Amino acid sequence: MLDMATMFMYTIPVGETQDPPTPGYLVWRLANKWRVAVDRDLAPLGLTHAQYVLMASLYGMALAGQRPSQRELADHTGLEALYVSKLARALEAGGLITRTRDRQDTRTVRLELTDRGREAVRPAIAAVQVLLDRLLDPLGGRADPRTAAFIRDLTLLLNGPI
């Protein structure tokens, strides 16, 4: 019997032909391909993909005047709240973010980039933008209508029920 990962990875031959890959398999492969590419490009900057997602999100939210809680950042990034907490503690230990208790609700922990964190995330954002241009090149680049349609379709799927 095949386990779930194996079922995602392989299609079952039918007669002389093979079934086309499932959407789940293709999304899984694409997500892994992009994650590996981001990890590789961020390694020289000393960041992992997950750390980048947290820090770049904090950077963008700060530009919008927000100082999110760990829960709000988890919801924004799609990362598990427990994982965000673990990442935040590690980034705080590295001097890249601060974690402070909310004055109105002491159960809530607010996150903010430090000056050092902002200095670290800016080149990472630039590196990921260059990578994104390379990854989207087969669709014609970021400005191509196919990329816009791809983004719409992915957003529709992400916002749909599980």
FITORMI-813875 format. One line per field, with one value per atom (N, C-alpha, C): residue number from 1; residue in one letter; atom name; x, y, z. Coordinates in Angstrom, 1 decimal, always signed. Atoms other than C-alpha are relative to their C-alpha. Layout:
k = c(NUM / ...)
r = c(a / ...)
a = c(CA / ...)
xx = c(X / ...)
yy = c(Y / ...)
zz = c(Z / ...)
END
This chain:
k = c(1 / 1 / 1 / 2 / 2 / 2 / 3 / 3 / 3 / 4 / 4 / 4 / 5 / 5 / 5 / 6 / 6 / 6 / 7 / 7 / 7 / 8 / 8 / 8 / 9 / 9 / 9 / 10 / 10 / 10 / 11 / 11 / 11 / 12 / 12 / 12 / 13 / 13 / 13 / 14 / 14 / 14 / 15 / 15 / 15 / 16 / 16 / 16 / 17 / 17 / 17 / 18 / 18 / 18 / 19 / 19 / 19 / 20 / 20 / 20 / 21 / 21 / 21 / 22 / 22 / 22 / 23 / 23 / 23 / 24 / 24 / 24 / 25 / 25 / 25 / 26 / 26 / 26 / 27 / 27 / 27 / 28 / 28 / 28 / 29 / 29 / 29 / 30 / 30 / 30 / 31 / 31 / 31 / 32 / 32 / 32 / 33 / 33 / 33 / 34 / 34 / 34 / 35 / 35 / 35 / 36 / 36 / 36 / 37 / 37 / 37 / 38 / 38 / 38 / 39 / 39 / 39 / 40 / 40 / 40 / 41 / 41 / 41 / 42 / 42 / 42 / 43 / 43 / 43 / 44 / 44 / 44 / 45 / 45 / 45 / 46 / 46 / 46 / 47 / 47 / 47 / 48 / 48 / 48 / 49 / 49 / 49 / 50 / 50 / 50 / 51 / 51 / 51 / 52 / 52 / 52 / 53 / 53 / 53 / 54 / 54 / 54 / 55 / 55 / 55 / 56 / 56 / 56 / 57 / 57 / 57 / 58 / 58 / 58 / 59 / 59 / 59 / 60 / 60 / 60 / 61 / 61 / 61 / 62 / 62 / 62 / 63 / 63 / 63 / 64 / 64 / 64 / 65 / 65 / 65 / 66 / 66 / 66 / 67 / 67 / 67 / 68 / 68 / 68 / 69 / 69 / 69 / 70 / 70 / 70 / 71 / 71 / 71 / 72 / 72 / 72 / 73 / 73 / 73 / 74 / 74 / 74 / 75 / 75 / 75 / 76 / 76 / 76 / 77 / 77 / 77 / 78 / 78 / 78 / 79 / 79 / 79 / 80 / 80 / 80 / 81 / 81 / 81 / 82 / 82 / 82 / 83 / 83 / 83 / 84 / 84 / 84 / 85 / 85 / 85 / 86 / 86 / 86 / 87 / 87 / 87 / 88 / 88 / 88 / 89 / 89 / 89 / 90 / 90 / 90 / 91 / 91 / 91 / 92 / 92 / 92 / 93 / 93 / 93 / 94 / 94 / 94 / 95 / 95 / 95 / 96 / 96 / 96 / 97 / 97 / 97 / 98 / 98 / 98 / 99 / 99 / 99 / 100 / 100 / 100 / 101 / 101 / 101 / 102 / 102 / 102 / 103 / 103 / 103 / 104 / 104 / 104 / 105 / 105 / 105 / 106 / 106 / 106 / 107 / 107 / 107 / 108 / 108 / 108 / 109 / 109 / 109 / 110 / 110 / 110 / 111 / 111 / 111 / 112 / 112 / 112 / 113 / 113 / 113 / 114 / 114 / 114 / 115 / 115 / 115 / 116 / 116 / 116 / 117 / 117 / 117 / 118 / 118 / 118 / 119 / 119 / 119 / 120 / 120 / 120 / 121 / 121 / 121 / 122 / 122 / 122 / 123 / 123 / 123 / 124 / 124 / 124 / 125 / 125 / 125 / 126 / 126 / 126 / 127 / 127 / 127 / 128 / 128 / 128 / 129 / 129 / 129 / 130 / 130 / 130 / 131 / 131 / 131 / 132 / 132 / 132 / 133 / 133 / 133 / 134 / 134 / 134 / 135 / 135 / 135 / 136 / 136 / 136 / 137 / 137 / 137 / 138 / 138 / 138 / 139 / 139 / 139 / 140 / 140 / 140 / 141 / 141 / 141 / 142 / 142 / 142 / 143 / 143 / 143 / 144 / 144 / 144 / 145 / 145 / 145 / 146 / 146 / 146 / 147 / 147 / 147 / 148 / 148 / 148 / 149 / 149 / 149 / 150 / 150 / 150 / 151 / 151 / 151 / 152 / 152 / 152 / 153 / 153 / 153 / 154 / 154 / 154 / 155 / 155 / 155 / 156 / 156 / 156 / 157 / 157 / 157 / 158 / 158 / 158 / 159 / 159 / 159 / 160 / 160 / 160 / 161 / 161 / 161 / 162 / 162 / 162)
r = c(m / m / m / l / l / l / d / d / d / m / m / m / a / a / a / t / t / t / m / m / m / f / f / f / m / m / m / y / y / y / t / t / t / i / i / i / p / p / p / v / v / v / g / g / g / e / e / e / t / t / t / q / q / q / d / d / d / p / p / p / p / p / p / t / t / t / p / p / p / g / g / g / y / y / y / l / l / l / v / v / v / w / w / w / r / r / r / l / l / l / a / a / a / n / n / n / k / k / k / w / w / w / r / r / r / v / v / v / a / a / a / v / v / v / d / d / d / r / r / r / d / d / d / l / l / l / a / a / a / p / p / p / l / l / l / g / g / g / l / l / l / t / t / t / h / h / h / a / a / a / q / q / q / y / y / y / v / v / v / l / l / l / m / m / m / a / a / a / s / s / s / l / l / l / y / y / y / g / g / g / m / m / m / a / a / a / l / l / l / a / a / a / g / g / g / q / q / q / r / r / r / p / p / p / s / s / s / q / q / q / r / r / r / e / e / e / l / l / l / a / a / a / d / d / d / h / h / h / t / t / t / g / g / g / l / l / l / e / e / e / a / a / a / l / l / l / y / y / y / v / v / v / s / s / s / k / k / k / l / l / l / a / a / a / r / r / r / a / a / a / l / l / l / e / e / e / a / a / a / g / g / g / g / g / g / l / l / l / i / i / i / t / t / t / r / r / r / t / t / t / r / r / r / d / d / d / r / r / r / q / q / q / d / d / d / t / t / t / r / r / r / t / t / t / v / v / v / r / r / r / l / l / l / e / e / e / l / l / l / t / t / t / d / d / d / r / r / r / g / g / g / r / r / r / e / e / e / a / a / a / v / v / v / r / r / r / p / p / p / a / a / a / i / i / i / a / a / a / a / a / a / v / v / v / q / q / q / v / v / v / l / l / l / l / l / l / d / d / d / r / r / r / l / l / l / l / l / l / d / d / d / p / p / p / l / l / l / g / g / g / g / g / g / r / r / r / a / a / a / d / d / d / p / p / p / r / r / r / t / t / t / a / a / a / a / a / a / f / f / f / i / i / i / r / r / r / d / d / d / l / l / l / t / t / t / l / l / l / l / l / l / l / l / l / n / n / n / g / g / g / p / p / p / i / i / i)
a = c(N / CA / C / N / CA / C / N / CA / C / N / CA / C / N / CA / C / N / CA / C / N / CA / C / N / CA / C / N / CA / C / N / CA / C / N / CA / C / N / CA / C / N / CA / C / N / CA / C / N / CA / C / N / CA / C / N / CA / C / N / CA / C / N / CA / C / N / CA / C / N / CA / C / N / CA / C / N / CA / C / N / CA / C / N / CA / C / N / CA / C / N / CA / C / N / CA / C / N / CA / C / N / CA / C / N / CA / C / N / CA / C / N / CA / C / N / CA / C / N / CA / C / N / CA / C / N / CA / C / N / CA / C / N / CA / C / N / CA / C / N / CA / C / N / CA / C / N / CA / C / N / CA / C / N / CA / C / N / CA / C / N / CA / C / N / CA / C / N / CA / C / N / CA / C / N / CA / C / N / CA / C / N / CA / C / N / CA / C / N / CA / C / N / CA / C / N / CA / C / N / CA / C / N / CA / C / N / CA / C / N / CA / C / N / CA / C / N / CA / C / N / CA / C / N / CA / C / N / CA / C / N / CA / C / N / CA / C / N / CA / C / N / CA / C / N / CA / C / N / CA / C / N / CA / C / N / CA / C / N / CA / C / N / CA / C / N / CA / C / N / CA / C / N / CA / C / N / CA / C / N / CA / C / N / CA / C / N / CA / C / N / CA / C / N / CA / C / N / CA / C / N / CA / C / N / CA / C / N / CA / C / N / CA / C / N / CA / C / N / CA / C / N / CA / C / N / CA / C / N / CA / C / N / CA / C / N / CA / C / N / CA / C / N / CA / C / N / CA / C / N / CA / C / N / CA / C / N / CA / C / N / CA / C / N / CA / C / N / CA / C / N / CA / C / N / CA / C / N / CA / C / N / CA / C / N / CA / C / N / CA / C / N / CA / C / N / CA / C / N / CA / C / N / CA / C / N / CA / C / N / CA / C / N / CA / C / N / CA / C / N / CA / C / N / CA / C / N / CA / C / N / CA / C / N / CA / C / N / CA / C / N / CA / C / N / CA / C / N / CA / C / N / CA / C / N / CA / C / N / CA / C / N / CA / C / N / CA / C / N / CA / C / N / CA / C / N / CA / C / N / CA / C / N / CA / C / N / CA / C / N / CA / C / N / CA / C / N / CA / C / N / CA / C / N / CA / C / N / CA / C / N / CA / C / N / CA / C / N / CA / C / N / CA / C / N / CA / C / N / CA / C / N / CA / C / N / CA / C / N / CA / C / N / CA / C / N / CA / C / N / CA / C / N / CA / C / N / CA / C / N / CA / C / N / CA / C)
xx = c(+0.8 / +0.0 / +0.9 / -0.8 / +1.3 / -0.4 / +0.3 / +1.6 / -0.4 / +0.6 / +0.1 / +1.1 / -1.1 / +3.5 / +0.3 / -0.3 / +4.1 / -1.2 / +1.1 / +0.6 / +0.0 / -0.1 / +1.2 / +1.1 / -1.2 / +4.6 / -0.2 / +0.1 / +3.5 / -1.5 / +1.3 / +0.6 / +0.0 / +0.2 / -0.8 / -0.1 / +0.1 / -0.2 / -1.4 / +1.3 / -3.4 / +0.3 / -0.3 / -2.8 / +1.4 / -1.2 / -0.1 / +0.4 / -0.2 / -0.5 / +0.0 / -0.1 / +0.0 / -1.0 / +0.9 / -2.6 / +0.8 / -0.8 / -1.6 / +0.1 / -0.2 / -0.3 / -1.2 / +1.1 / -2.9 / +0.4 / -0.3 / -3.2 / +0.7 / -0.6 / -2.3 / +1.5 / -1.4 / +0.9 / +0.8 / -0.7 / +1.8 / +0.2 / -0.1 / +1.1 / +1.1 / -1.0 / +3.2 / +1.4 / -1.3 / +6.1 / +0.4 / -0.3 / +5.9 / +0.4 / -0.3 / +5.8 / +1.4 / -1.3 / +8.8 / +1.1 / -1.0 / +10.7 / +0.3 / -0.2 / +10.2 / +0.6 / -0.6 / +11.0 / +1.4 / -1.5 / +14.3 / +0.7 / -0.6 / +15.1 / +0.2 / -0.1 / +14.4 / +1.0 / -0.9 / +16.3 / +1.5 / -1.3 / +19.3 / +0.5 / -0.4 / +19.3 / +0.1 / -0.1 / +18.8 / +1.1 / -1.0 / +21.5 / +1.2 / -1.1 / +24.3 / -0.3 / +0.4 / +22.3 / -0.3 / +0.2 / +21.9 / -1.4 / +1.5 / +18.1 / -0.5 / +0.7 / +15.9 / -1.3 / +1.3 / +12.7 / -1.0 / +1.0 / +10.5 / +0.4 / -0.4 / +12.6 / -0.3 / +0.3 / +12.3 / -1.5 / +1.5 / +8.5 / -0.4 / +0.4 / +8.2 / +0.5 / -0.6 / +10.6 / -0.5 / +0.5 / +9.4 / -1.4 / +1.4 / +5.8 / +0.0 / -0.1 / +6.7 / +0.4 / -0.4 / +8.5 / -1.1 / +1.2 / +5.5 / -1.1 / +1.0 / +3.1 / +0.3 / -0.5 / +5.2 / -0.2 / +0.1 / +5.2 / -1.5 / +1.4 / +1.4 / -0.5 / +0.4 / +1.4 / -0.5 / +0.5 / +0.7 / +1.2 / -0.9 / +2.4 / -0.7 / +0.8 / +1.0 / +0.4 / -0.2 / +0.6 / +0.6 / -0.4 / +2.1 / -1.1 / +1.2 / -1.4 / -0.3 / +0.3 / -2.0 / +1.0 / -1.0 / +1.3 / -0.1 / +0.3 / +0.5 / -1.1 / +1.1 / -2.8 / +0.4 / -0.4 / -1.1 / +0.9 / -1.0 / +1.7 / -0.5 / +0.4 / -0.2 / +0.8 / -0.8 / +2.3 / -0.8 / +0.6 / +1.2 / +0.4 / -0.3 / +1.0 / +1.2 / -1.1 / +3.3 / +1.3 / -1.2 / +5.9 / +0.4 / -0.4 / +5.7 / +0.6 / -0.5 / +6.2 / +1.5 / -1.3 / +9.3 / +1.0 / -0.8 / +10.7 / +0.2 / -0.1 / +10.0 / +1.0 / -0.9 / +11.9 / +1.5 / -1.3 / +14.9 / +0.5 / -0.3 / +14.8 / +0.3 / -0.3 / +14.6 / +1.3 / -1.3 / +17.6 / +1.1 / -0.9 / +19.4 / +0.0 / +0.1 / +18.5 / -0.7 / +0.6 / +16.4 / -1.4 / +1.4 / +12.9 / -0.1 / +0.4 / +11.4 / -1.3 / +1.3 / +8.6 / -0.4 / +0.5 / +6.6 / -1.4 / +1.4 / +3.4 / -0.8 / +1.0 / +0.4 / -0.4 / +0.4 / -0.5 / -1.5 / +1.5 / -4.3 / -0.3 / +0.3 / -4.1 / +1.4 / -1.3 / -1.0 / +0.2 / -0.2 / -1.7 / +0.5 / -0.4 / -0.9 / +1.4 / -1.4 / +2.7 / +0.1 / -0.1 / +3.4 / +1.5 / -1.3 / +6.3 / +0.4 / -0.5 / +8.5 / +1.4 / -1.4 / +11.7 / +0.8 / -1.0 / +14.7 / +0.7 / -0.8 / +17.0 / +0.8 / -0.9 / +19.3 / -0.9 / +0.9 / +16.3 / -0.4 / +0.3 / +15.3 / +1.2 / -1.2 / +18.9 / +0.2 / -0.2 / +18.9 / -1.0 / +1.0 / +15.6 / +0.0 / +0.1 / +16.0 / +0.8 / -0.7 / +18.7 / -0.7 / +0.7 / +16.7 / -1.2 / +1.2 / +13.6 / +0.5 / -0.5 / +15.7 / +0.4 / -0.5 / +17.2 / -1.2 / +1.2 / +13.7 / -0.7 / +0.6 / +12.4 / +0.7 / -0.8 / +15.2 / -0.4 / +0.4 / +14.4 / -1.4 / +1.4 / +10.7 / -0.1 / -0.1 / +11.5 / +0.4 / -0.5 / +13.4 / -1.1 / +1.0 / +10.6 / -1.2 / +1.2 / +7.9 / +0.3 / -0.4 / +9.8 / -0.8 / +0.8 / +8.0 / -1.4 / +1.3 / +4.7 / +0.1 / -0.1 / +6.1 / +0.4 / -0.4 / +7.2 / -1.1 / +1.0 / +5.5 / -1.1 / +1.0 / +3.6 / -0.8 / +0.7 / +2.3 / -1.4 / +1.4 / -1.5 / -0.1 / +0.1 / -0.8 / +0.4 / -0.4 / +1.0 / -1.2 / +1.1 / -2.0 / -1.1 / +1.0 / -4.3 / +0.4 / -0.6 / -2.0 / -0.2 / +0.1 / -2.1 / -1.5 / +1.4 / -5.9 / -0.5 / +0.4 / -6.3 / +0.6 / -0.6 / -3.9 / -0.7 / +0.7 / -5.7 / -1.4 / +1.3 / -9.0 / +0.1 / -0.2 / -7.7 / +0.3 / -0.4 / -6.1 / -1.2 / +1.1 / -9.3 / -1.2 / +1.1 / -11.5 / +0.0 / +0.1 / -12.7 / +1.0 / -0.8 / -10.5 / -0.9)
yy = c(-1.2 / +0.0 / +1.2 / -1.3 / +3.5 / +0.9 / -1.0 / +6.1 / +1.3 / -1.2 / +9.6 / +0.8 / -0.7 / +11.2 / -0.7 / +0.8 / +8.4 / +0.2 / -0.2 / +8.8 / +1.4 / -1.3 / +12.5 / +0.0 / +0.0 / +11.8 / -0.7 / +0.9 / +9.2 / +0.0 / +0.3 / +8.8 / -1.5 / +1.5 / +5.3 / -0.2 / +0.3 / +3.9 / -0.6 / +0.6 / +3.1 / -0.5 / +0.6 / +0.7 / +0.4 / -0.5 / +2.1 / +1.4 / -1.4 / +5.7 / +0.2 / -0.4 / +7.4 / +1.2 / -1.2 / +9.7 / +1.2 / -1.2 / +13.3 / +0.3 / -0.2 / +14.6 / +0.8 / -0.7 / +15.8 / +1.4 / -1.4 / +19.5 / +0.0 / +0.0 / +18.6 / -0.3 / +0.3 / +17.0 / +1.1 / -1.1 / +19.9 / +1.2 / -1.1 / +22.5 / -0.4 / +0.5 / +20.4 / +0.1 / -0.1 / +20.2 / +1.4 / -1.4 / +23.9 / +0.7 / -0.6 / +24.9 / -0.4 / +0.5 / +22.7 / +0.6 / -0.6 / +24.0 / +1.4 / -1.4 / +27.6 / +0.1 / +0.0 / +26.9 / -0.2 / +0.3 / +25.3 / +1.1 / -1.1 / +28.1 / +1.2 / -1.2 / +30.8 / -0.4 / +0.3 / +28.9 / +0.1 / -0.1 / +28.6 / +1.4 / -1.4 / +32.3 / +0.8 / -0.7 / +33.4 / -0.5 / +0.6 / +31.1 / +1.0 / -0.9 / +33.6 / +1.2 / -1.1 / +36.2 / -0.5 / +0.5 / +33.9 / -0.2 / +0.1 / +33.5 / -1.3 / +1.1 / +30.5 / +0.6 / -0.5 / +30.8 / +0.4 / -0.3 / +30.7 / +1.2 / -1.3 / +33.4 / +1.2 / -1.1 / +35.5 / +0.3 / -0.2 / +35.0 / +0.9 / -0.7 / +36.2 / +1.5 / -1.3 / +39.1 / +0.9 / -0.8 / +40.3 / +0.4 / -0.4 / +40.2 / +1.1 / -1.0 / +42.2 / +1.4 / -1.2 / +44.7 / +0.7 / -0.5 / +45.1 / +0.5 / -0.4 / +45.3 / +1.3 / -1.3 / +48.0 / +1.2 / -1.0 / +50.0 / +0.5 / -0.3 / +49.8 / +0.5 / -0.5 / +51.1 / -1.0 / +1.1 / +47.7 / -0.5 / +0.7 / +46.1 / -1.3 / +1.2 / +42.6 / -0.8 / +1.0 / +40.0 / -1.2 / +1.3 / +36.6 / -0.7 / +0.6 / +35.3 / +0.7 / -0.7 / +38.0 / -0.3 / +0.4 / +37.2 / -1.4 / +1.4 / +33.5 / +0.0 / -0.1 / +34.3 / +0.6 / -0.7 / +36.6 / -0.9 / +0.8 / +34.2 / -1.4 / +1.4 / +30.9 / -1.0 / +0.9 / +29.5 / -0.3 / +0.4 / +27.7 / +0.9 / -0.9 / +29.9 / -0.4 / +0.6 / +27.6 / +0.2 / -0.2 / +27.8 / +1.4 / -1.4 / +31.6 / +0.4 / -0.3 / +31.7 / -0.5 / +0.6 / +29.4 / +0.9 / -0.9 / +31.5 / +1.3 / -1.3 / +34.7 / +0.0 / +0.1 / +33.6 / -0.1 / +0.1 / +32.6 / +1.3 / -1.3 / +35.9 / +1.0 / -0.9 / +37.8 / -0.3 / +0.4 / +35.9 / +0.5 / -0.5 / +37.0 / +1.5 / -1.4 / +40.6 / +0.6 / -0.4 / +40.8 / +0.5 / -0.4 / +41.3 / +0.2 / -0.1 / +42.4 / -0.7 / +0.5 / +40.6 / +0.6 / -0.7 / +42.6 / -0.3 / +0.3 / +42.0 / +1.3 / -1.1 / +44.1 / +0.6 / -0.7 / +46.7 / -0.3 / +0.2 / +46.1 / -1.5 / +1.4 / +42.3 / -0.7 / +0.5 / +40.8 / -1.5 / +1.3 / +37.4 / +0.2 / -0.3 / +39.0 / +0.5 / -0.4 / +39.3 / +0.7 / -0.8 / +42.0 / -0.1 / +0.2 / +41.6 / +1.3 / -1.1 / +44.3 / -0.3 / +0.1 / +44.3 / +1.0 / -1.0 / +45.9 / +0.7 / -0.6 / +48.2 / -1.0 / +1.1 / +45.2 / -0.9 / +0.8 / +43.2 / +0.6 / -0.7 / +45.9 / +0.0 / +0.0 / +46.0 / -1.4 / +1.4 / +42.2 / -0.4 / +0.4 / +41.9 / +0.7 / -0.8 / +44.6 / -0.7 / +0.7 / +42.7 / -1.3 / +1.3 / +39.5 / +0.2 / -0.3 / +41.1 / +0.3 / -0.2 / +42.3 / -1.3 / +1.3 / +38.8 / -0.8 / +0.8 / +37.2 / +0.6 / -0.7 / +39.8 / -0.5 / +0.5 / +38.8 / -1.5 / +1.4 / +35.1 / -0.1 / +0.0 / +35.8 / +0.3 / -0.3 / +37.3 / -1.2 / +1.2 / +34.2 / -1.1 / +1.1 / +31.8 / +0.3 / -0.3 / +33.7 / +0.3 / -0.2 / +34.1 / -1.0 / +0.9 / +31.0 / +0.5 / -0.6 / +32.9 / +1.4 / -1.3 / +36.0 / +1.1 / -1.0 / +37.8 / +0.5 / -0.5 / +39.6 / +0.8 / -0.8 / +42.0 / -0.7 / +0.7 / +39.4 / -0.4 / +0.4 / +38.7 / -1.4 / +1.4 / +35.0 / -0.1 / +0.0 / +35.8 / +0.5 / -0.6 / +37.9 / -1.1 / +1.0 / +35.0 / -1.1 / +1.0 / +32.6 / +0.4 / -0.6 / +34.8 / -0.1 / +0.1 / +35.0 / -1.4 / +1.4 / +31.2 / -0.5 / +0.4 / +30.6 / +0.6 / -0.7 / +33.1 / -0.6 / +0.7 / +31.5 / -1.3 / +1.3 / +28.1 / +0.2 / -0.2 / +29.5 / +0.4 / -0.6 / +31.3 / -1.0 / +1.0 / +28.2 / -0.9 / +0.9 / +25.7 / -1.2 / +1.1 / +22.8 / -1.3)
zz = c(+0.0 / +0.0 / +0.0 / +0.1 / -0.9 / +1.1 / -1.0 / +1.8 / -0.8 / +0.7 / +1.1 / -0.8 / +0.8 / +0.1 / -1.3 / +1.2 / -2.4 / -1.0 / +0.9 / -3.8 / -0.6 / +0.6 / -4.3 / -1.1 / +0.9 / -6.0 / -1.3 / +1.2 / -8.5 / -0.5 / +0.6 / -10.9 / -0.3 / +0.2 / -11.5 / -1.5 / +1.5 / -15.0 / -0.3 / +0.5 / -16.9 / -1.4 / +1.4 / -19.8 / -0.4 / +0.6 / -22.0 / +0.4 / -0.3 / -20.8 / +1.5 / -1.4 / -17.5 / +0.2 / -0.4 / -15.8 / +0.1 / -0.2 / -15.8 / +1.5 / -1.4 / -12.5 / +0.6 / -0.7 / -10.0 / +0.4 / -0.4 / -9.1 / +1.4 / -1.3 / -5.5 / -0.1 / +0.2 / -6.7 / -0.6 / +0.6 / -8.9 / +1.0 / -1.0 / -6.1 / +1.0 / -1.0 / -3.7 / -0.6 / +0.7 / -6.2 / -0.1 / +0.2 / -7.0 / +1.3 / -1.3 / -3.3 / +0.5 / -0.4 / -2.6 / -0.8 / +0.9 / -5.6 / +0.4 / -0.4 / -4.6 / +1.4 / -1.4 / -0.9 / -0.1 / +0.1 / -1.8 / -0.7 / +0.7 / -4.2 / +0.9 / -1.0 / -1.5 / +1.0 / -1.0 / +1.1 / -0.5 / +0.6 / -1.3 / -0.1 / +0.3 / -2.2 / +1.3 / -1.2 / +1.4 / +1.0 / -0.8 / +2.9 / +0.2 / -0.2 / +2.3 / +0.9 / -0.9 / +4.2 / +1.4 / -1.3 / +7.2 / +0.4 / -0.3 / +6.9 / -0.7 / +0.6 / +6.3 / -0.7 / +0.6 / +4.2 / +1.0 / -1.0 / +7.3 / +0.7 / -0.6 / +9.0 / -0.9 / +0.9 / +5.9 / -0.1 / +0.0 / +5.7 / +1.2 / -1.3 / +9.3 / -0.1 / +0.0 / +8.9 / -1.1 / +1.1 / +5.5 / +0.3 / -0.3 / +6.7 / +1.1 / -1.0 / +9.8 / -0.6 / +0.6 / +7.6 / -0.8 / +0.8 / +5.2 / +0.9 / -0.9 / +8.1 / +0.7 / -0.6 / +9.8 / -0.9 / +1.0 / +6.6 / -0.1 / +0.0 / +6.8 / +1.3 / -1.3 / +10.4 / +1.0 / -0.9 / +12.0 / +0.8 / -0.9 / +14.9 / +0.5 / -0.2 / +14.8 / +1.2 / -1.0 / +17.5 / -0.7 / +0.6 / +17.1 / -0.7 / +0.6 / +16.3 / -1.3 / +1.2 / +13.7 / -1.1 / +0.9 / +12.1 / -0.5 / +0.4 / +12.1 / -1.1 / +1.0 / +10.3 / -1.3 / +1.2 / +7.9 / -0.9 / +0.8 / +6.9 / -0.3 / +0.2 / +7.1 / +0.8 / -0.8 / +9.5 / +1.3 / -1.3 / +12.7 / +1.1 / -1.1 / +15.7 / +0.9 / -0.8 / +17.7 / -0.7 / +0.8 / +14.9 / -0.1 / +0.0 / +14.7 / +1.4 / -1.3 / +18.5 / +0.1 / +0.0 / +18.1 / -0.8 / +0.9 / +15.2 / +0.6 / -0.6 / +17.0 / +1.2 / -1.1 / +20.1 / -0.5 / +0.6 / +17.9 / -0.6 / +0.6 / +16.0 / +1.1 / -1.1 / +19.3 / +0.6 / -0.5 / +20.6 / -0.9 / +0.9 / +17.5 / -0.2 / +0.1 / +18.0 / -1.2 / +1.2 / +14.9 / +0.2 / -0.3 / +16.4 / +1.5 / -1.4 / +19.7 / +0.2 / -0.4 / +21.5 / +1.3 / -1.2 / +24.0 / +0.3 / -0.4 / +25.9 / -0.3 / +0.2 / +24.9 / +1.3 / -1.2 / +27.5 / +0.4 / -0.3 / +27.2 / +0.2 / -0.1 / +26.9 / +0.2 / -0.3 / +28.6 / -0.6 / +0.7 / +26.9 / -1.4 / +1.3 / +23.6 / -0.1 / +0.2 / +22.4 / -1.4 / +1.3 / +19.8 / -0.5 / +0.6 / +17.4 / -0.8 / +0.8 / +15.8 / -0.4 / +0.4 / +13.8 / +0.7 / -0.5 / +15.4 / -1.1 / +1.1 / +13.5 / -0.7 / +0.5 / +13.0 / -0.9 / +0.8 / +11.7 / -1.3 / +1.3 / +9.2 / -0.9 / +0.8 / +8.0 / -0.6 / +0.5 / +7.6 / -1.0 / +0.9 / +5.8 / -1.3 / +1.3 / +3.2 / -1.1 / +1.1 / +1.2 / -0.3 / +0.2 / +1.7 / -0.9 / +0.8 / +0.2 / -1.5 / +1.4 / -2.8 / -0.6 / +0.6 / -3.3 / -0.4 / +0.3 / -3.2 / -1.2 / +1.2 / -5.7 / -1.3 / +1.1 / -8.1 / -0.3 / +0.1 / -7.5 / -0.6 / +0.5 / -8.1 / -1.5 / +1.5 / -11.5 / -0.8 / +0.7 / -12.4 / +0.0 / -0.2 / -11.1 / -0.9 / +0.8 / -13.0 / -1.4 / +1.4 / -16.2 / -1.0 / +1.0 / -17.8 / -0.2 / +0.2 / -17.3 / -0.7 / +0.6 / -18.9 / +0.9 / -1.0 / -15.7 / +0.8 / -0.9 / -13.0 / -0.6 / +0.6 / -15.3 / -1.0 / +1.1 / -17.7 / +0.5 / -0.4 / -17.6 / +0.4 / -0.5 / -17.2 / +1.5 / -1.4 / -13.9 / +0.9 / -0.7 / -12.8 / +0.2 / -0.1 / -13.6 / +0.9 / -0.9 / -11.8 / +1.5 / -1.3 / -8.7 / +0.4 / -0.3 / -8.9 / +0.3 / -0.2 / -9.2 / +1.3 / -1.3 / -6.3 / +1.2 / -1.1 / -4.1 / +0.2 / +0.0 / -5.0 / +0.8 / -0.7 / -3.9 / +1.5 / -1.4 / -0.7 / +0.8 / -0.8 / +0.3 / +0.0 / +0.1 / -0.5 / +1.2 / -1.2 / +2.1 / -0.2 / +0.0 / +3.0 / -0.1)
END
